[in-house]
Amino acid sequence: MTPVEIDGDPPLTRNGIDQAQKTGEYLKEVLSQRGFTKFVIYSSPFLRCLQTASEVATVLEVRDINLDFLISEVQTNGIFK
């Protein structure tokens, strides 16, 4: 585990980070074509979700990420097994 990793809440892999950046680029292109210029991002409190939201926010030039504890599954060691 990395220093910030909690058992059952793994960080994104390098591939996951790349996918999050590509998702942000895709959203920026599609939404801007439809006239959207301002964005709001909500995220689950899980590390991988926050990392994904952060990558997307960077591409979309969104400064704040809204953390919502209602957007999450129960965090237990066995839930993903």
N, C-alpha and C positions, 0 to 999 in steps of 0.2 A: 504494500500500500504506500501511496505517496503521503507526505505530511498532511495534506488537506483532505485525503480520501477517508471516508467513513465506510465501514463495512456495509455493503448493500447500496451504496451511493457512489458508484465509480465515476471517475472523470471521463471526459470525451477522449477518444483516441485521436491521433493525428488525422486519420481519415474522417472522423466525426467532425473535427474542427474544419477541415476542408469542405465537407458537405454543408456545414452551417454557413460558411462564407458564400458558397455557391447558392444556397437557398436565399440568403440576403440579396445577392446580386440579381437573382431571378425575380424576387418580390419587388425590388426597386424598379426593374425594367417594366414588369407587367403593370404594377400599380401606377407608375409615372405615366405610362401610355394611356391610362384611364383617368388621368388628371389628379391623382392623389399625390400630395406633396408633404403632408404631415402624418406621422405615424405614432401609435402608442403600442408599447410592447408589455405584455403580461407574461410572467413566468412562474412556474412551480418553484418551490424552494430547493429542489434537488440540484446538486452540483452540476450534473450534465445538462440540465435544463437551463440553469443560469449561464453556463458556458455557451450554450447554443444561442440563447437570447443576446448575450454579449456580442457574439460574432455578427449576428443579424443586425443588432443595433449599430454597430460600428459601420457597417455597409450602408445602412439607411440613415446614418447621421442622427440617430436618436440618442439623446443624452441620458435619459432615465429609463430604468426598467422597473415596472411595477411588480412587486413580489406578492403573490397571492397564495396563501396556505391552503385555500380551498381547491386549488388546481394541483392535486397530488394524490398519490396512492398511499396506503399505509406503509410506513418504512419499517420493515422487519428484515432480519437476515434471510429468511426463507421465502420471501414473497416472489423472487424471480427464479427460484429453483424448480 
